[in-house]
Amino acid sequence: MASPMKNLLTDPARYLQAFRLFLAKSTEHQSMQEFVERQLPAVIDSIGNGKSTINILSIGGGSGEIDLLIISKVQARYPGVTINNEVVEPSADQISKYKERVAKTSNLENVKFTWHEETAYEFESRMNAEKKPKKWDFIHMIQVLYYVKDIPATVRYFHSLLETQAKLLIILVSGTSGWETLWKKYGSSFPLGDLCCYVSSADMKKILDSVGLKHQLHDVPSHMDITSCFIEGDKDGELLLDFLTETYEFSKTAPPELKRQVMEELRKPQCSEERDGKVVFNNNLGVIVVEP
């Protein structure tokens, strides 16, 4: 009898392995870098006006690659201004990688880093217990809202921490991506439990509209090579399938009919396209800028 399906997050080591492979096989970080290079300067243009210190809060900062790019843009816009960059990240392994990256990066003399090994919810609980709410000039939540229990409440909370000229930046998979198609159709068959939920920029727009928060939405093109998913027994392919379905060892534990349907779905034009003999998954991102 097949083992029951389990959420991928029940095995943090395999999750991290799958996540790193996803970054290697996709243009996720390149697409974010392009957004930071081209469009972030306009977003942060007035966050530090008249300030001697700019406070940045990174929720789910991961290994710091995108965080440091964001900081470089803030430095370029406000040269010489002190930047206080606080990072909320539950993975000790990712924090350690972040610290290594900071140690190797020059021009960070005016930046003070503080890391908190905790989830967004734990940060909120701690802040509420300390009863000293701090205000921020820029808050970013990049690919993290899948892992919070109450998305509208979390967004409202972090929005309440914005200074008057501040911005809240949220990045999620786009409502035009293959993720949207795959998860809307099969999400209820995957073992999400209470570890994560599926949300796209289209859902986020509805949430922000319902709570009356002013925002702009940008779609950022991105893709991922999932050809290995269709090679029976391919280790990379199995890991990518785990990541796509948020399921631990999906290939081995999914009921055969579900596996067959998911593999078929992944080849359909709503999810992927064939390019030069490769199956290329639509990994488009939705970037949302929320006003105070």
C-alpha positions as CSV (number, residue, x, y, z in Angstrom):
1,M,0.0,0.0,0.0
2,A,1.3,3.5,-0.9
3,S,2.3,5.8,2.0
4,P,-0.1,8.6,2.8
5,M,0.8,11.9,1.1
6,K,2.5,14.4,3.4
7,N,3.2,18.1,3.0
8,L,6.7,18.9,1.8
9,L,7.3,21.2,4.8
10,T,7.2,18.2,7.2
11,D,10.7,17.5,5.9
12,P,12.6,20.9,6.1
13,A,15.8,19.5,4.6
14,R,14.0,18.1,1.5
15,Y,12.0,21.3,1.2
16,L,15.2,23.4,1.2
17,Q,16.7,21.0,-1.4
18,A,13.6,21.3,-3.6
19,F,13.5,25.1,-3.2
20,R,17.2,25.5,-4.2
21,L,16.6,23.3,-7.2
22,F,13.6,25.4,-8.1
23,L,15.8,28.6,-8.0
24,A,18.4,26.8,-10.2
25,K,15.9,25.7,-12.8
26,S,13.8,28.9,-12.9
27,T,14.3,32.6,-13.7
28,E,12.7,33.4,-10.3
29,H,15.6,35.4,-8.9
30,Q,16.6,36.9,-12.3
31,S,13.0,38.2,-12.7
32,M,13.0,39.7,-9.3
33,Q,16.4,41.3,-9.9
34,E,15.1,42.8,-13.0
35,F,12.1,44.2,-11.2
36,V,14.4,45.6,-8.4
37,E,16.7,47.2,-11.1
38,R,14.0,48.7,-13.3
39,Q,11.0,49.4,-11.1
40,L,12.0,49.5,-7.5
41,P,13.6,53.0,-7.6
42,A,10.2,54.5,-8.4
43,V,8.6,52.6,-5.5
44,I,11.1,53.7,-2.9
45,D,11.5,57.3,-4.3
46,S,10.0,59.0,-1.3
47,I,10.3,56.5,1.6
48,G,13.3,58.3,3.2
49,N,12.5,61.9,2.5
50,G,13.9,64.0,5.4
51,K,15.1,61.0,7.4
52,S,18.5,60.3,8.9
53,T,17.6,56.6,9.3
54,I,15.5,54.4,7.0
55,N,13.9,51.4,8.7
56,I,13.4,48.3,6.5
57,L,11.6,45.1,7.6
58,S,12.2,42.0,5.5
59,I,9.6,39.2,6.2
60,G,11.0,35.9,5.0
61,G,14.3,37.3,3.9
62,G,15.7,33.9,3.0
63,S,19.4,33.9,2.2
64,G,19.4,37.6,1.6
65,E,20.1,37.7,-2.1
66,I,17.1,39.9,-3.0
67,D,17.3,41.8,0.3
68,L,20.8,43.1,-0.5
69,L,19.8,44.2,-4.0
70,I,16.9,46.2,-2.4
71,I,19.3,47.8,0.1
72,S,21.6,48.8,-2.7
73,K,18.8,50.6,-4.4
74,V,17.8,52.4,-1.2
75,Q,21.5,53.4,-0.7
76,A,21.6,54.7,-4.3
77,R,18.5,56.9,-3.7
78,Y,19.6,58.0,-0.2
79,P,23.4,58.0,-0.2
80,G,25.0,58.1,3.3
81,V,21.7,57.6,5.2
82,T,21.8,55.0,7.9
83,I,19.7,51.9,7.1
84,N,18.3,49.7,9.8
85,N,17.5,46.3,8.1
86,E,15.6,43.8,10.3
87,V,15.0,40.3,8.9
88,V,12.3,37.9,10.0
89,E,13.2,34.4,8.8
90,P,12.3,31.0,10.4
91,S,15.1,29.0,8.9
92,A,18.4,29.0,10.8
93,D,20.1,27.6,7.7
94,Q,18.8,30.5,5.5
95,I,19.9,33.1,8.2
96,S,23.4,31.6,8.3
97,K,23.6,31.9,4.5
98,Y,22.3,35.5,4.7
99,K,25.1,36.4,7.3
100,E,27.7,34.8,5.0
101,R,26.5,36.9,2.1
102,V,26.5,40.1,4.2
103,A,30.1,39.3,5.3
104,K,31.2,39.1,1.6
105,T,29.4,42.2,0.4
106,S,31.1,45.6,0.4
107,N,29.5,49.1,0.9
108,L,27.3,48.0,3.8
109,E,29.0,50.3,6.4
110,N,25.9,52.4,6.9
111,V,23.6,49.3,7.2
112,K,22.7,47.7,10.5
113,F,21.4,44.1,10.3
114,T,19.3,42.3,12.8
115,W,18.0,38.8,12.3
116,H,15.0,37.2,14.0
117,E,14.7,33.4,13.7
118,E,10.9,33.4,13.7
119,T,7.8,33.4,11.6
120,A,5.8,36.5,10.6
121,Y,3.2,35.4,13.2
122,E,5.8,35.0,16.0
123,F,7.2,38.4,15.1
124,E,3.7,39.9,15.4
125,S,3.0,38.1,18.7
126,R,6.3,39.3,20.1
127,M,5.7,42.9,19.0
128,N,2.2,42.9,20.6
129,A,3.6,41.5,23.8
130,E,6.3,44.1,24.0
131,K,3.7,46.8,23.3
132,K,6.2,49.0,21.5
133,P,5.0,49.0,17.9
134,K,7.8,50.2,15.7
135,K,7.0,52.0,12.4
136,W,8.8,51.1,9.2
137,D,9.7,53.0,6.0
138,F,9.7,49.9,3.8
139,I,8.4,46.4,4.4
140,H,8.7,43.6,1.9
141,M,7.1,40.1,2.0
142,I,8.6,38.1,-0.9
143,Q,7.1,34.7,-1.6
144,V,6.0,34.3,2.1
145,L,2.3,34.7,2.3
146,Y,1.7,31.0,1.4
147,Y,3.0,30.2,4.9
148,V,0.8,32.4,7.1
149,K,-2.5,31.2,8.6
150,D,-4.6,34.3,8.2
151,I,-3.5,36.3,5.1
152,P,-5.8,39.3,5.4
153,A,-5.0,39.7,9.1
154,T,-1.3,39.4,8.5
155,V,-1.3,42.0,5.6
156,R,-3.4,44.4,7.7
157,Y,-1.0,44.0,10.6
158,F,2.1,44.8,8.6
159,H,0.3,47.6,6.7
160,S,-0.4,49.1,10.1
161,L,3.3,49.4,10.8
162,L,4.0,51.7,7.8
163,E,5.2,55.3,8.2
164,T,3.3,58.0,6.3
165,Q,5.5,57.8,3.1
166,A,6.3,54.1,3.4
167,K,5.5,51.2,1.1
168,L,4.6,47.6,1.6
169,L,6.0,45.3,-1.2
170,I,4.4,41.9,-1.7
171,I,5.6,39.4,-4.3
172,L,3.6,36.2,-5.0
173,V,3.1,33.9,-8.0
174,S,0.9,35.7,-10.6
175,G,-2.7,35.0,-11.2
176,T,-1.5,34.4,-14.8
177,S,1.0,31.7,-13.9
178,G,0.9,27.9,-14.2
179,W,0.8,27.8,-10.4
180,E,-2.6,29.4,-10.4
181,T,-3.9,26.8,-12.9
182,L,-2.3,23.8,-11.2
183,W,-3.3,24.7,-7.6
184,K,-6.8,25.9,-8.3
185,K,-7.5,22.6,-10.0
186,Y,-5.6,20.2,-7.7
187,G,-4.8,22.1,-4.6
188,S,-7.6,20.4,-2.6
189,S,-6.0,17.0,-3.5
190,F,-2.5,18.0,-2.2
191,P,-1.7,17.6,1.5
192,L,-1.5,21.2,2.5
193,G,-2.7,20.8,6.1
194,D,-2.2,24.0,8.1
195,L,1.4,24.3,6.9
196,C,0.7,26.4,3.8
197,C,-2.0,27.7,1.6
198,Y,-2.2,28.6,-2.0
199,V,-2.5,32.3,-2.8
200,S,-1.7,34.2,-6.0
201,S,-1.5,37.9,-6.9
202,A,-5.1,37.6,-8.2
203,D,-6.3,36.5,-4.7
204,M,-4.2,39.1,-3.1
205,K,-5.8,41.9,-5.2
206,K,-9.3,40.7,-4.0
207,I,-8.1,40.7,-0.4
208,L,-6.6,44.2,-0.6
209,D,-9.7,45.6,-2.4
210,S,-11.9,44.0,0.3
211,V,-10.0,45.8,3.1
212,G,-9.8,49.0,1.1
213,L,-6.0,49.2,0.8
214,K,-4.6,51.2,-2.1
215,H,-2.2,49.3,-4.3
216,Q,-0.6,48.8,-7.7
217,L,-0.1,45.4,-9.3
218,H,2.8,44.5,-11.8
219,D,3.1,41.2,-13.6
220,V,6.7,40.0,-14.0
221,P,7.5,37.3,-16.5
222,S,9.4,34.2,-15.2
223,H,9.7,30.6,-16.2
224,M,11.1,27.2,-15.1
225,D,12.4,24.2,-16.9
226,I,10.4,21.2,-15.7
227,T,11.6,18.7,-18.4
228,S,13.1,16.4,-15.8
229,C,9.7,15.9,-14.2
230,F,8.7,13.8,-17.2
231,I,11.8,11.5,-16.9
232,E,10.8,8.5,-14.8
233,G,13.0,8.1,-11.8
234,D,14.9,11.4,-12.4
235,K,15.9,12.7,-8.9
236,D,15.7,16.4,-10.0
237,G,12.4,15.8,-11.6
238,E,11.0,14.2,-8.4
239,L,12.2,17.1,-6.3
240,L,10.7,19.6,-8.7
241,L,7.4,17.7,-8.5
242,D,7.5,17.8,-4.8
243,F,8.0,21.6,-5.0
244,L,5.2,22.1,-7.5
245,T,2.7,20.1,-5.4
246,E,4.1,21.0,-2.0
247,T,4.1,17.2,-1.4
248,Y,6.8,15.1,0.1
249,E,7.9,12.4,-2.4
250,F,4.8,13.1,-4.6
251,S,6.0,10.6,-7.3
252,K,6.0,7.8,-4.8
253,T,3.0,8.7,-2.6
254,A,0.4,10.2,-4.9
255,P,-2.4,8.0,-6.0
256,P,-1.6,6.9,-9.6
257,E,-4.7,8.6,-11.1
258,L,-3.8,12.0,-9.4
259,K,-0.2,11.7,-10.5
260,R,-1.4,11.0,-14.1
261,Q,-3.7,14.0,-14.1
262,V,-1.1,16.3,-12.6
263,M,1.5,15.2,-15.2
264,E,-1.0,15.8,-18.0
265,E,-2.0,19.2,-16.5
266,L,1.7,20.3,-16.3
267,R,2.0,19.9,-20.1
268,K,-1.1,21.9,-21.0
269,P,-0.7,25.4,-22.4
270,Q,-2.2,27.0,-19.3
271,C,0.8,25.7,-17.3
272,S,3.7,25.2,-19.7
273,E,4.9,25.5,-23.2
274,E,7.3,23.3,-25.2
275,R,10.4,25.2,-26.2
276,D,13.4,23.6,-28.0
277,G,12.4,20.1,-26.8
278,K,12.0,21.4,-23.2
279,V,8.9,21.7,-21.1
280,V,8.9,25.3,-19.7
281,F,6.5,26.1,-16.9
282,N,4.9,29.6,-16.5
283,N,6.4,30.9,-13.3
284,N,5.2,34.5,-13.7
285,L,5.3,36.7,-10.6
286,G,2.8,39.3,-9.3
287,V,4.4,42.3,-7.6
288,I,2.1,44.3,-5.4
289,V,3.0,47.7,-4.0
290,V,0.7,48.8,-1.1
291,E,0.4,52.4,-0.1
292,P,0.2,53.5,3.6
